Amino acid sequence: MAEIYIEILADNKVDFKGRIEMAYKCVIWGNGVDYEKIINQIHFEIYKGNIEIIALISRRQDIVEKTFDSFIVIQKEELAEIQFDYLIIATSLYYDEISRQAMEMGITEEKIINGLALNLPLFDFGRYVQLVNKKITILSDDCWGGYIYHHLFIKFYSPLINSYWKPDSFVRFIQKPDYYLKQPLTMEREGNIRGNMCPIGSMGEGAEKVYVEFVHSICFRDAETLWNRRLKRMNFDNFFIKMGIDAADERQQEYLEAFDKVKQKKVCFYSGNTQLEGVLYLKRFEKFVRTGSRADTLNYYDYCRNLGWLSKSVDILKLLNGESDYLRE
């Protein structure tokens, strides 16, 4: 049985519901230093049946043979003649330049993948493009969402970037995010850089009102501009909600119960113990606090925003895609 399974994977991709699809047809642009760093992962994705490399783009002066690593070598001018699903740019130094050239050639931004993403722990092309295709909107109570988008080299599909929410506002917000995100953003307080005050906005009215602090914006106008720009990219059909709750908070049980009612894909990082689904206390954090030099001041949110540490505890791609077996330890 195992041999049959491996044979199927050699020619096809199996999605998360067991349905077999053909491998994604990909073109790689660049075969320099960064290409050498990801070539093993490229071959592993081919072996898993996730991708098929139909061409490798190289500069004219670098082409020695018609093939390289068994891939057909072409020049960028020939790209327009090829049908493919994704373009993997395998150079960080010239990524912006190449992606701009590709889009000028008519390739949509959604079809362009930063090759550095293949270096992510437990990378899987199928899971990765699921996040890209479905344009995941991360709703986070702090900067975690922005860190995740950067970490995965994915465009921001959420207005909740560089913002902070107090728990009482955030638990109200996540009960009906569709409603709040369709309400106008109103200024509650203007920013004052001399007074070390960030702008604060609100949505909703009366007892339903929620407040968001734009901790990296100088003035409300700048915050509102970014908010509205990212709001247009949102995908209301693919939310992922992240929250952090401090066990020392006197209202922690109320917040946990409110989080438990959320129906979307979600995770809550909690510094206590609970059996609620989707609420995590990560043991690695406990060890980190005990041995770290900042043991007296480090809080749980710092750990969860440190994606190097977080990746050792969870498979981030599985987590964001809503798979249940995302824990690594």
C-alpha positions as CSV (number, residue, x, y, z in Angstrom):
1,M,0.0,0.0,0.0
2,A,2.8,2.4,0.8
3,E,4.4,1.8,-2.6
4,I,1.1,2.7,-4.4
5,Y,0.8,5.9,-2.3
6,I,4.3,7.0,-3.2
7,E,3.6,6.3,-6.9
8,I,0.5,8.4,-6.8
9,L,2.4,11.3,-5.2
10,A,5.1,11.1,-7.9
11,D,2.6,12.2,-10.6
12,N,-0.1,14.0,-8.7
13,K,-0.9,16.3,-5.8
14,V,-3.3,15.2,-3.1
15,D,-5.2,18.0,-1.5
16,F,-6.3,18.1,2.2
17,K,-9.6,16.4,1.5
18,G,-8.0,13.5,-0.4
19,R,-8.9,14.7,-3.8
20,I,-6.2,14.2,-6.4
21,E,-5.2,17.1,-8.6
22,M,-2.4,17.6,-11.1
23,A,0.8,19.2,-9.9
24,Y,1.2,23.0,-10.2
25,K,3.2,23.9,-13.3
26,C,6.0,26.3,-12.2
27,V,8.8,28.4,-13.8
28,I,11.9,29.3,-11.8
29,W,13.5,32.7,-12.5
30,G,17.1,32.8,-11.4
31,N,19.8,30.1,-10.8
32,G,22.3,31.9,-8.6
33,V,23.1,31.7,-4.9
34,D,19.5,31.7,-3.7
35,Y,18.6,29.1,-6.2
36,E,21.2,26.8,-4.8
37,K,19.7,27.3,-1.3
38,I,16.3,26.1,-2.3
39,I,17.1,23.5,-5.0
40,N,16.7,20.6,-2.5
41,Q,13.3,21.8,-1.4
42,I,12.3,22.2,-5.1
43,H,13.2,18.6,-5.8
44,F,11.3,17.5,-2.6
45,E,8.2,19.3,-3.8
46,I,8.5,17.6,-7.2
47,Y,8.8,14.3,-5.4
48,K,5.7,15.0,-3.4
49,G,3.8,15.7,-6.6
50,N,3.1,19.3,-5.6
51,I,4.9,20.9,-8.5
52,E,6.3,20.4,-12.0
53,I,9.2,22.7,-13.2
54,I,8.6,23.3,-16.9
55,A,11.4,25.9,-17.4
56,L,14.2,27.7,-15.7
57,I,14.9,31.3,-16.7
58,S,18.6,32.3,-16.8
59,R,20.5,35.3,-18.3
60,R,21.8,34.8,-21.8
61,Q,25.4,35.0,-20.7
62,D,24.9,32.3,-18.0
63,I,23.3,29.7,-20.3
64,V,25.8,26.9,-21.0
65,E,23.5,24.0,-21.9
66,K,19.9,23.6,-22.8
67,T,19.1,22.1,-19.4
68,F,20.2,22.7,-15.9
69,D,19.3,20.3,-13.0
70,S,17.2,18.5,-15.7
71,F,15.1,21.7,-16.2
72,I,14.8,23.3,-19.6
73,V,16.7,26.6,-19.6
74,I,15.1,29.6,-21.4
75,Q,15.5,33.4,-21.6
76,K,13.0,35.7,-20.0
77,E,11.7,36.7,-23.5
78,E,10.4,33.2,-24.0
79,L,8.2,33.3,-20.8
80,A,5.2,34.7,-22.7
81,E,5.1,31.5,-24.8
82,I,4.7,29.2,-21.8
83,Q,1.6,28.2,-19.9
84,F,2.2,27.9,-16.2
85,D,0.6,28.3,-12.8
86,Y,3.3,30.0,-10.7
87,L,6.6,31.9,-11.2
88,I,9.1,31.2,-8.5
89,I,11.7,34.0,-8.2
90,A,14.9,32.5,-6.9
91,T,16.8,35.6,-6.1
92,S,16.3,37.9,-3.2
93,L,18.7,40.6,-4.4
94,Y,16.7,41.2,-7.7
95,Y,13.3,40.1,-6.5
96,D,11.6,43.5,-6.9
97,E,13.1,44.1,-10.3
98,I,12.2,40.7,-11.6
99,S,8.7,40.8,-10.2
100,R,8.2,44.2,-11.8
101,Q,9.4,42.8,-15.2
102,A,7.1,39.8,-14.9
103,M,4.1,42.0,-14.2
104,E,5.0,44.2,-17.2
105,M,4.9,41.0,-19.2
106,G,1.3,40.4,-18.1
107,I,1.9,38.0,-15.2
108,T,-0.4,38.7,-12.3
109,E,1.0,39.4,-8.8
110,E,-0.9,36.4,-7.4
111,K,1.1,34.1,-9.7
112,I,4.5,35.3,-8.4
113,I,6.1,33.5,-5.4
114,N,9.2,34.6,-3.5
115,G,11.6,31.6,-3.6
116,L,12.7,32.4,-0.1
117,A,9.4,31.1,1.1
118,L,10.6,27.5,0.3
119,N,13.1,27.9,3.2
120,L,10.3,28.1,5.8
121,P,10.2,25.2,8.3
122,L,7.9,22.4,7.1
123,F,7.2,24.2,3.8
124,D,4.6,22.6,1.6
125,F,3.8,24.1,-1.8
126,G,0.1,23.0,-1.7
127,R,-0.5,24.5,1.7
128,Y,1.4,27.7,0.8
129,V,-0.5,28.4,-2.4
130,Q,-3.8,27.7,-0.6
131,L,-3.0,30.7,1.6
132,V,-2.0,32.7,-1.5
133,N,-5.0,31.7,-3.6
134,K,-7.6,32.2,-0.9
135,K,-6.0,35.4,0.3
136,I,-6.1,34.8,4.0
137,T,-7.2,37.7,6.1
138,I,-5.5,37.6,9.5
139,L,-7.3,39.5,12.3
140,S,-4.8,39.9,15.1
141,D,-5.0,41.9,18.3
142,D,-1.4,43.1,17.9
143,C,1.4,43.1,15.3
144,W,1.4,39.3,15.0
145,G,-0.6,39.3,11.8
146,G,1.9,41.7,10.1
147,Y,4.8,39.5,11.3
148,I,3.2,36.4,9.8
149,Y,2.6,38.1,6.4
150,H,6.2,39.2,6.3
151,H,7.4,35.8,7.5
152,L,5.5,34.0,4.7
153,F,6.3,36.7,2.0
154,I,2.5,37.1,1.5
155,K,0.8,40.4,0.6
156,F,-1.2,42.1,3.4
157,Y,-4.9,41.1,3.1
158,S,-5.9,42.6,6.4
159,P,-6.4,46.2,7.6
160,L,-5.3,45.1,11.1
161,I,-1.6,45.7,10.5
162,N,0.5,47.7,13.0
163,S,-2.4,48.0,15.4
164,Y,-3.1,47.1,19.0
165,W,-6.5,46.1,20.5
166,K,-7.3,46.0,24.2
167,P,-8.9,42.7,25.1
168,D,-12.4,44.0,25.8
169,S,-12.6,45.7,22.4
170,F,-11.1,42.7,20.5
171,V,-13.4,40.1,22.0
172,R,-16.4,42.2,20.9
173,F,-14.8,42.7,17.5
174,I,-14.2,39.0,16.8
175,Q,-17.8,38.0,17.6
176,K,-18.9,39.8,14.4
177,P,-15.9,41.0,12.4
178,D,-18.0,41.2,9.2
179,Y,-20.2,43.9,10.8
180,Y,-17.4,46.0,12.3
181,L,-15.2,45.9,9.1
182,K,-18.1,47.3,7.1
183,Q,-18.6,50.2,9.5
184,P,-16.7,53.6,9.0
185,L,-13.5,54.1,10.9
186,T,-13.9,57.1,13.2
187,M,-11.2,59.1,14.9
188,E,-11.3,58.9,18.7
189,R,-8.0,60.5,19.4
190,E,-5.4,62.2,17.2
191,G,-1.8,61.1,17.4
192,N,0.7,63.3,19.2
193,I,4.4,62.3,18.6
194,R,5.6,64.8,21.3
195,G,3.2,63.4,23.8
196,N,4.0,59.8,22.8
197,M,0.4,59.2,21.9
198,C,-0.7,57.1,18.9
199,P,-4.0,57.8,17.1
200,I,-7.0,55.8,18.1
201,G,-10.0,54.8,15.9
202,S,-13.3,53.2,16.5
203,M,-16.1,51.3,14.8
204,G,-19.7,50.8,15.8
205,E,-21.8,52.8,18.2
206,G,-22.8,52.9,21.9
207,A,-22.1,49.8,23.9
208,E,-21.1,48.0,20.6
209,K,-18.2,50.4,19.9
210,V,-14.7,49.0,19.6
211,Y,-11.4,50.8,19.7
212,V,-8.2,50.2,17.8
213,E,-4.9,51.8,18.5
214,F,-2.6,52.6,15.5
215,V,0.7,52.2,17.4
216,H,2.9,52.8,14.4
217,S,1.1,55.7,12.9
218,I,1.9,59.4,13.5
219,C,-1.5,60.7,12.7
220,F,-5.0,59.4,12.2
221,R,-5.1,60.4,8.5
222,D,-2.1,58.1,7.8
223,A,-3.6,55.3,9.7
224,E,-7.0,55.7,8.0
225,T,-5.4,55.7,4.5
226,L,-3.6,52.4,5.2
227,W,-6.7,50.9,6.8
228,N,-8.9,51.7,3.8
229,R,-6.3,50.6,1.3
230,R,-5.9,47.2,3.0
231,L,-9.7,46.9,3.6
232,K,-10.2,46.7,-0.1
233,R,-8.0,43.6,-0.3
234,M,-9.8,41.7,2.4
235,N,-11.3,38.3,2.0
236,F,-14.4,38.0,4.1
237,D,-14.6,34.3,3.3
238,N,-11.2,33.4,4.8
239,F,-10.6,34.9,8.2
240,F,-8.0,33.7,10.7
241,I,-8.3,35.2,14.1
242,K,-5.4,35.4,16.6
243,M,-5.6,36.6,20.2
244,G,-3.4,36.7,23.2
245,I,-4.7,36.5,26.8
246,D,-2.7,37.0,29.9
247,A,-3.7,34.6,32.7
248,A,-3.1,37.4,35.2
249,D,-5.8,39.5,33.7
250,E,-8.8,39.6,36.1
251,R,-11.2,39.2,33.2
252,Q,-9.3,36.3,31.6
253,Q,-12.1,33.8,32.0
254,E,-14.6,36.2,30.3
255,Y,-12.2,36.7,27.4
256,L,-11.6,32.9,27.1
257,E,-15.3,32.2,26.9
258,A,-15.8,34.9,24.3
259,F,-12.9,33.5,22.2
260,D,-14.4,30.1,22.5
261,K,-17.6,31.3,20.7
262,V,-15.7,32.4,17.6
263,K,-16.5,30.1,14.7
264,Q,-13.7,31.0,12.3
265,K,-10.2,29.5,12.1
266,K,-8.4,30.8,15.2
267,V,-5.7,30.5,17.8
268,C,-5.3,32.0,21.2
269,F,-2.0,32.2,23.0
270,Y,-2.7,32.0,26.7
271,S,-0.2,32.1,29.6
272,G,-2.3,29.7,31.7
273,N,-4.0,26.3,31.5
274,T,-7.3,25.5,29.8
275,Q,-8.9,22.7,27.8
276,L,-10.6,25.1,25.4
277,E,-10.1,24.3,21.7
278,G,-7.7,26.6,19.9
279,V,-6.2,28.0,23.2
280,L,-2.5,27.2,23.6
281,Y,0.0,27.3,26.3
282,L,3.3,26.5,24.7
283,K,5.8,24.6,26.9
284,R,8.7,25.9,25.0
285,F,7.8,29.4,26.2
286,E,8.0,28.2,29.8
287,K,11.6,26.9,29.2
288,F,12.5,30.2,27.4
289,V,11.3,32.3,30.3
290,R,13.2,30.2,32.8
291,T,16.5,30.3,30.9
292,G,16.3,33.7,29.1
293,S,18.1,36.8,30.3
294,R,14.8,38.7,30.3
295,A,12.9,36.2,32.5
296,D,11.6,38.9,34.8
297,T,10.2,41.2,32.1
298,L,9.5,38.9,29.1
299,N,5.7,38.3,28.5
300,Y,3.8,35.7,26.6
301,Y,3.1,38.1,23.7
302,D,6.8,38.6,23.0
303,Y,7.2,34.8,22.6
304,C,4.3,34.5,20.2
305,R,5.6,37.3,18.0
306,N,9.1,35.7,17.9
307,L,8.3,33.5,14.9
308,G,11.6,31.7,15.1
309,W,10.5,30.3,18.4
310,L,6.9,29.9,17.4
311,S,7.9,27.8,14.4
312,K,9.5,25.3,16.7
313,S,6.1,24.8,18.5
314,V,3.6,24.9,15.6
315,D,3.5,24.3,11.8
316,I,2.4,27.8,10.8
317,L,1.1,26.7,7.4
318,K,-1.1,24.0,8.9
319,L,-2.3,26.4,11.6
320,L,-3.4,29.1,9.1
321,N,-5.1,26.6,6.8
322,G,-7.2,25.3,9.7
323,E,-5.7,21.9,10.0
324,S,-6.0,20.3,13.4
325,D,-2.5,18.7,13.7
326,Y,-0.5,21.9,13.6
327,L,1.4,21.3,16.9
328,R,5.0,20.2,16.6
329,E,5.5,19.4,20.3
